[in-house]
Amino acid sequence: MRVISALLGGIAFSSLAAVTYAVTAAPPLAGPGAPSANASTDEISQACSTLAKQLGEDKVHRQGILDYEYRQSVERSWNLQQSFYKPVCIVFPEETNDVVVAYQTIIENGLPYGVRSGSHGVAYGWCSTPGIFIDLQRMNKVEYDAKRGVAQLGPGNRWSRVYDILGEQNQTVIGGRVSDVGMGLMLNGGVSYISGEYGFASTNFVEVEVVLPTGQLVVATPTNKYKDLLWAMQTAGNSFGIVTQFTVKAHPLSTIDFLNEVKDPKAALTPTFDIINPPIGALVKPLAIFAFSYATPTPPPKIFDRLLNIPHISKDVRTRPYAGNGGMVHLWDGFGSIYGDAQSFRTQTHKLTKEVGRLALAASRNLTKTLGTDVDTFSLSYDHIFANTIAISNKQGGTPYGFKAEPTTCILYNVAYKAELPTERKQNVLKVFNEHVDSVPSTGKFPLYLPYSGADQNALQTYNNYDRFKSIKRKYDPKNFVQTHSGGPKFD
């Protein structure tokens, strides 16, 4: 697996002549939900010039070999395939009004656009565009309001920064387990190490400030007239516009020390199996990693014995802070911050049995044997959502997923392959990947977890509360602007 700095790789120049983007003809590897609007480069360029005058040249960057911020934004995508699209310009908003102005310009002119928070969106084309790209990285406010017991978070943050700043005040929020991931996680549900006590990240919303696809800025809360919007946004990705601030419940920090049983709200377990090809593969393959935690300073005696009795090559078992240096939230830093490969996800939701677990692992091993060195890494993660997590979330209003309060496992399959492979070989990687994953039999009808899904899996349509969810979408995006002008999950 290669790590490519933001300074490497060429940026293709685009003529600003009046030609039409064939965005409806998505690139060969793009699945459903890729950008789909038509607009000429001249129209987009004129809008970029207008935005530069309104917002300032420092906030609007165009294609160019010497524009470092443009290049850094395009190339810093965890799925390197996203950088196929070269926006005519990139807007770097610093405050809410910047987003309002940019989005209203896009809407008024019917232009293709994309939005990014932390750059970990995997589905090809869902967070990139050949039109106007809005990169939220400068909107990185992190403030704790002790009187209200809430944290206010800008959409451009990554979880490492949020945890470390709030940790200085002995507080935390329900967020990502991989610290390099961004705030978009909260628009997908979001499972934390401490979700067993506090539910999904999204059910901890207090307020969400969002620019709707009509251009209107609103603040949605659980009690105001936009409460239906707040409920729907929890698992909608970018479907309801552009979020400019999250206000979420804050919780006191504790130290972390490992696992009891799945009924215990203080417990968390994420088994991950990695199959790694050379050059890393010369060191270890395959590799099984278990991240397990118990959210009290002193766990029950012998609580980890069954896990620690498994033969292993390395272990790091100790009481540690939740955030800060050496904290639990930084355990996966090395995985989420490795860039340079094309990535693809696929998922299944199960009431997990030993047989399903074995079949999933067998399919993974067969896949890597079939594809050989075209694949750098294949990862299989059994992401357990405990019944207590779902029950707490349901008490707080639930989510469009509509999970039942029973043990549920979302299996994440992740293949990383060489970004420079010829298109035909990439297509073969994805074909074989999908076939092997889909060979694992279903154990029932369950919602698919959106951020783990492949674009062709149509995760939104698997939600148990889909009809209500879709009606709210029609209410706040009556012209279906998001789906027709931006990449992202589709309702139909």
Summary of the structure (lengths in Angstrom):
residues: 492
radius of gyration: 21.8
end to end distance: 36.0
largest distance: 71.0
contacts: 1701
relative contact order: 0.14
helix: 32%
strand: 21%
